[in-house]
Amino acid sequence: MRIEYHRTLIADRVRNEAFEKALGTVIKRGETSVADIGAGTGLLALMAVKCGARDVFLYETAEVAGVAAKVLKANGARNCHLIPCHSTEMVDPPRVDVIVSETLGNYALEEHIIETLADAKKRFLKPGGTMIPRRIEQYVAPVVGDRIHREFAAWDETGFEMSVARAMSLNNIYVRTLASEELLEAKLWDTVELGSDARSARKGEASWKLRRAVSIYGFAVWWRAELVPGVTLSTAPDAQRTHWEQLYFPLLSPIAAKAGETVSVALRSRTSQEGGTHVAWTAKHLDGKGSEVARQALNLDKGYLP
């Protein structure tokens, strides 16, 4: 168990304040029951108790459940009930008024939040109950700064033919912090209504008609989660910093586009407990008349050693 990872969550004040505010908005003191799915060390459950929850049921399948049990005891949280299993494995779960789950990754869906909350809404939530978060929006923007792209020059500087390894390196996704000035305009490419949307296979696209000549080196992807109406979390470059960062999707070679031309990207992902996370992206460069100049298709699966 990597307790250091959980320390980064505890240290993320932006994340924690947003979830506590969301819980405080929907919990009625002494009345509301809560399910905390993917409870970790139990912080969100303790927040729910602080906000006045009558009962909190914690679901955690990892070794950290043992830590959570001791944390709950140390805080005298007698109305917290730890269930050491994945929520999807729970038979006949107690129905609750609120489901909260912070199972979000740098790629929002990599911890299988869609599947988990679709099941939870169906089997755990009382009619008229509340899901936290309730919606995830995914954004994409072309990267016009070459700072991260220059990292891949290491393959070309060996003095040997390393193009096979370089191509594998580019068929990967990198966790990076990007600045707004390194990007073109961000566009929405996917929206997930958590609980009601059970499609773990996602796809979307975005395009940009360029007003000036520019080189595009890859694409940045991030998310915005609406916890409850009026309370959001975002991993955008211009949002408050959290322990999450943006993702950099490389290109095999930069796109040198002229003013009036169009660059587009299509993104596809598939996530599941059994199959893991699979992501692919295809970039197209169109001339001023809409004819295709070039296409680059990349796939995260190609970036792994067999």
N, C-alpha and C positions, 0 to 999 in steps of 0.2 A: 504494500500500500504506500502511495506517495503522499504523505501528509502535507508536503510542501505545496502541492497543487491546491489543497483545500485552504492553506494559508492565503494563497493569492485571492481566493474567493472572499474570505473573511476580510481581507485588506481592501477589497474593491468597494469603496464607500458609495460610488455612484450606483452601482448595482444594488447594494444593500438598501440604500435609502429609497430607491425606486420600488423595490419589492415591499418594503415595510409600509410605504405610502399606499401602495395598491391594496395590501391586506387591510390596512386601517380604513380604507374607503368602503370595503364590502363587509367587514366583520361587525356583527351586532353583539355587543358585550353580553356574555352569558348565554347566547343562543346559537351562534354559528358553529358548525362543525367543519373541519378542514382536513383534506388529504394532501400531504406534502410528498410528491412523487419524485424520487431521486434526491432524497433528503440530505445526503452527505453527512456533515457533522451535526446537523439539526438546527442550524441558524434560523432558517425560515420558519420552522416549527416554533421556535422560541419567540420569534417576532409575532407569530399568530397568537400565542398565549398572551404576550404583552398587550396585544390589541383587544384581548377579551374573548378569544375563541373558547367555546365550551369543551370541545374535544379536538385533538389533532392526531391523525393517523399518519405515521411516517413509513414510507416504503423505500427501502435501500437494500440493494443486493450485494454491494461490494463490501470489502473488509472494513471499510470505514463505519459500517453499521455498529460495530463494537464500540467505536469511539463515541458515536452518537448516543448509545445507551448510557455511557458514563457521563456524558455532557448533560443529558436530560436529568439524570439522577442528581448530579451536582447542583443543578438549578432548581431542584424540587418540582419539576414539571410533571406532576402526577396525572394530569389530564392528557399527557402525550403517550401514545401507544405505538411502539416501534414494531414494525412487521418486516423481518429480514428476508424479503424476496422482491423480485421485480413485480411491479404492479400488474403486469399482464398475466402473471402466474397465480395471482390471488384468486381463490375460489370464493364466491359469494361475499364480496367485499362490503363493508359497511357503507351505506349511502351518506354523502356529505353535501353541505351547502356550497363549499368552495373547494376547487382543486387548484393547487399551485405547483408549478414545476419549473425549476431553473435547470433545464437540460438543453442548454444552448451552447454551441461551439463557435469557433471562429467562422467556420461554415455553419450557418445556423442549424442545419438539419442533421449534422453528423452524429448526434447522439440519439437520433431516431425519435424526436419529439412528436412528429406527425402520428406515427403508429401508436405511440404510448398514449397520447392524449385523445386520440379517436376511440381507443379502447376504454380509457378512463371516463370519458363523457358518457359512453353507452352504459357502463356497468357501475360507476362510482357516484355519478352526479345526480342529485335530486332534480326533479323538474324545476326549471327556472333558476337553477344554480349558476355559479360563476366560474369561468375558466381564467386562470392567470398563468401565462399570457393568453390573450384571445386572438391575436393576429400577428403574423410575421410578414414583413415586406422585404424583398431582396432587391438590391440596387447594383448597377454596374456602370463603370465609367472608363473610357480609354485612358491609358497612362501615356503621357507625352514627355515625361522626364525619363532620362536614360539611366538614372542612378542604379536601379536594381538590375536592369538589363546588362550593365557593365560587369556584374558578378559572373556572368556566364562566359566572359572572355577567358576565364581561367582554362577552359578546355582547349582554346586555340593557342595558348601561350606555352604549352608544354614542348613544342617543337616536334610533336608527333601527330599522327592522324587519329583524332579522338572524336570524330563526328558522330559515331554511333552512341557513345556515352553522352555527348552533348545533347543529342536529340532526346534521349531518355530524361536528362536533367530538365529540359524544357517542357516535357510532358508531365509536369508536376505543378502543384499549387504551393505558394509560399506565404507564410504568415509574416506580414510586414506592416509598418506604420508609414502611411503615405500622406503627403501634404496636399492640400487643395490645389496649390499652384502646379502640381505635377499631373493634374487631371483635366480632362474636358468635362462637360456637363454630365451629371449622373442621371440615369434613367431607371425606372422601375421595370424589372423583368419577371417578377413572380410575386404573388400574394397567397399566403396560406391562412385560411380561417381554421384555427386550431380547434380540434374537437369534432367539427362537422366535416372537415376535409380530410379524407383518409388516403389520398393519393401520395404515396411516398416517392413516386416517380414524377419529377418536375421538369418542365421545359419552358423556355421563354426566349425572347430576343429583343434587341434594341439596335437602333441605327442612328448615325450622326451624319448630317450633310455639313461639310466643313466650310467655314467662312474664310479660312486661311490655309496656306500650305503648312503641313505638320507631319512629323514622324510619330507613329504610334508603336510602342514597344510591348504592350500587353494590355491587360484589363484589370481593374480593381473591382472587387466585389465586397459588399458589406450588407448589413441588415438593420432593420428597425423593427422593434417589437412593441406592440401596444399591450401593456399589461392589463389595464382597465381604462375606460374612457378618461382622457386627460393625463395619463401617466404612461410614459414611453421610455424605452431604452434604445440607444442607437450606437452602432460601431462605426459610424461615418467618420471620415477624416476631420470634419469640423465639429463633431460632437464632443461632449465631455469625455475625457479619457477613462477607459475601463481596463480590466485585465485582458479583454478581447482586443484584437487588432483587425486590420483589413486583410484581405487575401489578394495576392498578386497572381494572375493567370498569364503566363508568358506567351509570346509568339515565337515561332521558329525563326522568323526574321522580321525586322521592323517593317511596317507599312509606311512608305513615303507617299503621302496623299497630297493632292493639289487642292486649291480652293475650288469649291463647286463639286468635288467628288464626295462619295459616300463610303463610310466604313460601318460595317454591322457585325454583331456577334450573336450567335445562337448558343444558349447554354442548356445543358441537360444534366440531371442528376438522378441517382437512384440510391436510396438508403434503406437498410433493413438490419434488424438484429442478426439475422443469419448471414447475409451477404456483405455487410459492411457498407462503405460509402464509395460510390462510383460517380465520377464527374467528367464531362466532356465539353469542349467548347470549340466552335468553328467561327473563324473570322473571315469576312469577305470584304474585298476592296472593289468598288464600282466606280467607273469613270463618270464624267459629267452627264452622259447620256443614259446611264443606268446599266451599261454593259459590264460584265464581270472582268476585272483585271487580274485578280488573283484570289485564291482561297487557301486557308490554312486550317487544318483539322487537328486538334490535339485531344488527348484522352489520358486521364490520370492513371488508368490501368497500364498504359505504355511506359509509365515512369517507374514501375517497380521491377526489380530483378526477379526473374522466374525462379 
